[in-house]
């Protein structure tokens, strides 16, 4: 693996630092649907259609709600991230593999920072990252917008040509690839030329990396 020059490791959160089987995001989707139903006075089916449409068009449901309906972000984030974290468990091996990476480790998510910190704590990863950057830290500009990545790069000062990014949404690896980052797609979504590595699981990839496979 050509990761010898990497000194900054950037990780997405949802379905990247925990397995999709945890169904954590299923809870969030339901809460987003309920929020859209209440705030826009629509039924469940229309709320789901809007949620999905905004995710595809704007990068996140929140970005669409802000643009199309002038929804305030913080009440939305507080409500949709008020979920049960008991489906998550600590991953001792993943923690060890992340800790062993040389250089800086950062979490960059389209979710709220407070929510991300709760997920990391539940996974036993809370003390491994020098920074956790959520949607408010990028002025509510979500991945895959270039401005979101530039916000994190400006805040941290890392050189993208010496960085790697782990992400489960292939759209969100296009800009990192353009910036010169190594890109790792997690979870088997449809790939593309902007993806350097495709892996089923972050932990397995890092274990292989440490073994020099």
FENGIUR-V114632 format. One record per residue. SS is DSSP state (@ for helix, = for strand, . for the rest). D_LAST is the distance of its C-alpha to the last C-alpha in whole Angstrom. Layout:
ss = <SS,SS>
d_last = <D_LAST,D_LAST>
This chain:
ss = <.,.,.,.,.,.,.,=,=,=,=,.,.,.,.,.,.,.,.,@,@,@,.,@,@,@,@,@,@,@,@,@,@,@,@,@,@,@,@,@,.,.,.,@,@,@,@,@,@,@,@,@,@,@,@,@,@,@,.,.,@,@,@,@,@,@,@,@,@,.,.,.,@,@,@,@,@,@,@,@,.,.,.,.,.,.,.,.,.,.,.,@,@,@,@,@,@,@,@,.,.,.,.,=,=,=,=,=,.,.,.,.,@,@,@,@,@,@,@,@,@,@,.,.,.,.,.,.,.,.,=,=,=,.,.,@,@,@,.,.,.,.,.,.,.,@,@,@,@,@,@,@,@,@,@,@,.,.,.,@,@,@,=,=,=,=,=,.,.,@,@,@,@,@,@,@,@,@,@,.,.,=,=,=,=,=,.,.,.,.,.,.,.,.,.,.,=,=,=,.,.,@,@,@,@,@,@,@,@,@,@,.,.>
d_last = <7,11,11,13,16,16,19,20,19,21,21,23,25,26,24,21,21,23,23,25,27,28,31,31,32,34,37,37,37,40,42,41,43,46,46,47,49,51,51,52,54,52,51,48,47,48,46,43,43,44,41,38,40,40,36,36,38,38,34,36,39,40,40,42,44,45,46,48,50,49,48,47,44,44,46,43,40,42,43,40,38,40,38,37,34,34,32,29,28,26,22,21,17,17,20,18,14,17,19,16,15,17,20,22,22,24,25,27,29,32,33,35,34,36,34,31,31,33,29,27,30,30,26,26,24,28,27,24,25,27,29,29,31,33,35,38,36,36,39,39,37,34,31,30,33,32,35,33,30,32,34,31,30,33,33,30,30,26,25,24,22,20,19,17,19,18,21,22,25,24,27,26,23,26,27,24,23,26,26,23,20,17,17,16,18,18,20,20,23,24,22,23,22,22,19,15,13,15,13,16,15,14,14,11,9,10,9,5,6,8,6,4,0>
